[in-house]
């Protein structure tokens, strides 16, 4: 006899159904919840990005120049991070003999 979780008050067990267990044995409850949380986090950040300029200018009364400076600083920081990461990766990796 296999050890399975005890049913709750409604009689449900916390195991995947027979079809899911056969088709996707790697899709455990934890993986499914993590996928859902990741999807919701990505959706929230994508929804926030277009609203932020309106929020800063309309609600806080920031001039458009301040908004431009903030976005320019963010783009500059992203570019510098990419350059720094590229330099670090180039210094740490061994060059491939087929590509030199």
Helices and strands as residue ranges (DSSP letters): H 18-23, H 29-54, I 55-59, H 64-92, G 97-99
